[in-house]
């Protein structure tokens, strides 16, 4: 019972910390999350656990109170039953529901936010099977996917870039990792036609990282052009900061 209570306290504390992070802009991510999308998915799961724990405890103690009112108290064994039931509820709802990594075929489905979150969760689940250099690229991909997701939110669902991104994120990226995992572990460090499987995986993920960065920059060009045009207009309309300073001093 002591361990279960401690576990419940840890979950409550983590939820409070996550909420504080979200109110502060959500810039910090848990150490095991490669991006904001997967971190938010885990936060939602954590809050669901906390909600279930609270509802279960309220139901147990409310039922005990009603029983006590009806039978003029529940006695020592009744109190012990309530304590045990509370501990069991905390133990069960602290473990479930779990965040399940999405299936590969689901990576290119849903909204941009869902696509990013699913891909990040899937990549996190793959890290344990990858060599350290590839893991570092995967961690970098999380940040890039966050940026790409923000750009995708501003474009139409029928935009040609959406199909390219879904192909890049939902097909090429998982195919590269799946092909690597098909190679027996003891052969992954051996050279084959000039490179080992570990090296080829890292190189391939690096190329995909570069392509995701290129697409993100391409999608952002419109907004950057609009900002440049607005800046030139303001420069022409108000004469720049020096003119504004002279106008204020006059």
C-alpha positions as CSV (number, residue, x, y, z in Angstrom):
1,X,0.0,0.0,0.0
2,X,2.9,2.3,0.7
3,X,4.4,1.7,-2.7
4,X,1.1,2.3,-4.4
5,X,0.6,5.6,-2.6
6,X,4.1,6.7,-3.6
7,X,3.3,5.8,-7.2
8,X,0.1,7.8,-7.1
9,X,2.0,10.8,-5.6
10,X,4.6,10.6,-8.4
11,X,1.8,10.6,-11.1
12,X,0.1,13.6,-9.5
13,X,3.4,15.4,-9.3
14,X,4.2,14.7,-12.9
15,X,0.8,15.9,-14.0
16,X,1.2,19.1,-12.1
17,X,4.7,19.6,-13.6
18,X,3.4,18.9,-17.1
19,X,0.6,21.4,-16.7
20,X,3.0,24.0,-15.5
21,X,5.2,23.4,-18.5
22,X,2.2,23.7,-20.9
23,X,1.1,27.0,-19.3
24,X,4.6,28.2,-19.6
25,X,4.6,27.6,-23.4
26,X,5.4,23.9,-23.5
27,X,9.0,24.5,-24.5
28,X,10.4,21.7,-22.2
29,X,10.0,18.1,-23.2
30,X,10.3,15.0,-21.0
31,X,13.7,13.4,-21.4
32,X,12.3,10.3,-23.2
33,X,10.3,12.4,-25.7
34,X,11.9,13.4,-29.0
35,X,9.4,16.1,-29.8
36,X,6.5,18.2,-28.5
37,X,3.9,16.1,-30.4
38,X,4.8,12.9,-28.5
39,X,5.2,14.7,-25.2
40,X,1.7,16.1,-25.6
41,X,0.3,12.6,-26.4
42,X,2.0,11.3,-23.2
43,X,0.6,14.2,-21.2
44,X,-2.9,13.5,-22.3
45,X,-2.5,9.9,-21.3
46,X,-1.1,10.9,-17.9
47,X,-4.0,13.3,-17.2
48,X,-6.4,10.5,-18.1
49,X,-4.7,8.3,-15.5
50,X,-5.0,11.0,-12.9
51,X,-8.7,11.6,-13.8
52,X,-9.4,7.9,-13.5
53,X,-7.6,7.6,-10.1
54,X,-9.6,10.6,-8.7
55,X,-12.9,9.3,-10.0
56,X,-12.2,5.8,-8.6
57,X,-11.3,7.2,-5.1
58,X,-14.3,9.5,-5.0
59,X,-16.6,6.6,-5.9
60,X,-15.1,4.3,-3.3
61,X,-15.2,6.8,-0.5
62,X,-18.7,8.1,-1.5
63,X,-20.0,4.5,-1.5
64,X,-18.4,4.0,1.9
65,X,-20.1,7.1,3.2
66,X,-23.5,6.0,1.9
67,X,-23.0,2.5,3.4
68,X,-22.0,4.1,6.8
69,X,-25.1,6.3,6.8
70,X,-27.3,3.3,6.0
71,X,-25.8,0.9,8.5
72,X,-24.7,3.3,11.2
73,X,-21.1,2.9,10.4
74,X,-19.0,0.4,8.5
75,X,-16.7,-0.7,11.3
76,X,-13.0,-1.6,11.4
77,X,-13.2,-4.1,8.6
78,X,-15.2,-1.8,6.5
79,X,-12.6,0.9,6.8
80,X,-9.9,-1.6,5.9
81,X,-11.9,-2.7,2.9
82,X,-12.1,0.9,1.8
83,X,-8.3,1.4,2.2
84,X,-7.6,-1.8,0.2
85,X,-10.0,-0.8,-2.5
86,X,-8.4,2.6,-2.7
87,X,-4.9,1.1,-3.0
88,X,-6.1,-1.3,-5.7
89,X,-7.7,1.5,-7.7
90,X,-4.6,3.6,-7.5
91,X,-2.4,0.6,-8.6
92,X,-4.7,-0.3,-11.5
93,X,-5.3,3.2,-12.9
94,X,-1.6,4.1,-12.4
95,X,-0.7,1.5,-14.9
96,X,-3.5,1.8,-17.4
97,X,-4.2,3.1,-20.0
98,X,-0.7,2.8,-21.5
99,X,0.6,4.9,-24.4
100,X,0.9,2.4,-27.2
101,X,3.2,3.2,-30.1
102,X,1.2,3.5,-33.3
103,X,1.3,1.0,-36.1
104,X,3.4,1.8,-39.1
105,X,0.5,2.0,-41.4
106,X,-1.1,4.7,-39.2
107,X,1.9,7.1,-39.4
108,X,0.6,9.1,-42.4
109,X,-3.0,9.2,-41.3
110,X,-4.9,12.0,-39.5
111,X,-4.2,15.7,-39.1
112,X,-0.7,17.2,-39.2
113,X,-0.7,17.2,-35.4
114,X,-1.7,13.5,-35.3
115,X,0.8,12.6,-38.0
116,X,3.6,14.3,-36.1
117,X,2.7,12.8,-32.7
118,X,2.3,9.3,-34.1
119,X,5.6,9.4,-36.0
120,X,7.5,10.7,-32.9
121,X,5.9,8.0,-30.7
122,X,6.8,5.4,-33.3
123,X,10.4,6.6,-33.6
124,X,10.8,6.7,-29.8
125,X,9.7,3.0,-29.7
126,X,12.4,2.2,-32.4
127,X,15.3,3.9,-30.6
128,X,16.2,0.8,-28.5
129,X,17.0,-1.2,-31.6
130,X,19.2,1.6,-33.2
131,X,22.9,2.3,-32.9
132,X,23.9,5.5,-30.9
133,X,24.7,7.6,-34.0
134,X,21.3,6.8,-35.4
135,X,19.6,7.6,-32.1
136,X,21.1,11.1,-32.2
137,X,19.6,11.7,-35.6
138,X,16.2,10.4,-34.4
139,X,16.3,12.9,-31.6
140,X,17.0,15.6,-34.1
141,X,14.1,14.4,-36.2
142,X,11.7,15.0,-33.4
143,X,12.5,18.7,-33.3
144,X,12.3,18.9,-37.1
145,X,8.9,17.1,-37.1
146,X,7.6,19.6,-34.6
147,X,8.6,22.5,-37.0
148,X,7.2,20.6,-40.0
149,X,3.9,20.0,-38.2
150,X,3.5,23.8,-37.5
151,X,4.0,24.5,-41.2
152,X,1.5,21.9,-42.3
153,X,-1.2,23.4,-40.1
154,X,-1.2,26.6,-42.2
155,X,-1.6,24.9,-45.6
156,X,-4.6,23.3,-47.2
157,X,-5.1,19.6,-46.9
158,X,-5.1,19.3,-50.7
159,X,-1.8,21.0,-51.1
160,X,0.7,18.9,-53.1
161,X,3.2,19.2,-50.2
162,X,0.9,17.2,-47.9
163,X,1.3,14.1,-50.1
164,X,5.0,14.5,-50.3
165,X,5.3,14.9,-46.5
166,X,3.1,11.9,-45.8
167,X,5.2,9.8,-48.2
168,X,8.4,11.1,-46.6
169,X,7.3,10.6,-43.0
170,X,4.9,7.7,-43.4
171,X,6.8,5.5,-45.9
172,X,10.5,6.3,-46.5
173,X,11.3,6.9,-42.8
174,X,9.7,3.8,-41.4
175,X,10.9,1.7,-44.4
176,X,14.5,2.7,-43.7
177,X,14.3,1.6,-40.0
178,X,12.4,-1.6,-40.8
179,X,14.9,-2.6,-43.4
180,X,17.7,-2.1,-40.9
181,X,15.9,-4.2,-38.2
182,X,15.6,-7.1,-40.6
183,X,19.4,-7.5,-40.5
184,X,20.6,-9.8,-37.6
185,X,22.2,-7.8,-34.8
186,X,25.6,-9.6,-35.1
187,X,25.8,-8.6,-38.8
188,X,24.9,-4.9,-38.5
189,X,28.4,-3.7,-37.7
190,X,30.0,-5.7,-40.5
191,X,31.1,-4.0,-43.7
192,X,29.0,-4.8,-46.8
193,X,29.9,-3.1,-50.1
194,X,31.9,-0.5,-48.3
195,X,29.7,0.3,-45.3
196,X,28.1,-1.4,-42.4
197,X,24.4,-1.5,-41.8
198,X,24.8,0.8,-38.8
199,X,26.6,3.4,-41.0
200,X,24.0,3.1,-43.9
201,X,21.2,3.6,-41.4
202,X,22.7,6.7,-39.9
203,X,23.5,8.1,-43.4
204,X,19.9,7.4,-44.6
205,X,18.3,9.0,-41.5
206,X,20.6,12.0,-42.0
207,X,19.4,12.4,-45.6
208,X,15.8,12.1,-44.5
209,X,16.5,14.7,-41.8
210,X,17.9,17.0,-44.4
211,X,14.9,16.5,-46.7
212,X,12.4,17.2,-43.8
213,X,14.3,20.4,-43.1
214,X,14.2,21.4,-46.8
215,X,10.5,20.9,-47.0
216,X,9.9,22.9,-43.8
217,X,11.9,25.8,-45.2
218,X,10.1,25.6,-48.5
219,X,6.7,25.8,-46.8
220,X,7.9,28.7,-44.6
221,X,9.1,30.7,-47.6
222,X,5.6,32.2,-48.2
223,X,5.4,33.5,-44.7
224,X,9.0,34.8,-44.8
225,X,8.2,36.7,-48.1
226,X,5.0,38.2,-46.6
227,X,7.0,39.4,-43.6
228,X,9.7,40.9,-45.8
229,X,7.1,42.7,-47.9
230,X,5.5,44.1,-44.7
231,X,8.9,45.2,-43.4
232,X,9.6,47.1,-46.7
233,X,6.2,48.7,-46.6
234,X,6.7,49.9,-43.1
235,X,10.1,51.2,-44.0
236,X,8.7,53.1,-46.9
237,X,5.6,54.3,-44.9
238,X,7.3,55.4,-41.8
239,X,10.8,56.0,-42.9
240,X,12.5,53.5,-40.6
241,X,13.4,53.7,-36.9
242,X,15.6,56.8,-37.3
243,X,12.8,58.8,-38.9
244,X,10.5,57.7,-36.1
245,X,13.0,58.9,-33.5
246,X,13.4,62.2,-35.1
247,X,9.6,62.6,-35.4
248,X,9.3,61.9,-31.6
249,X,12.1,64.3,-30.6
250,X,10.5,67.1,-32.7
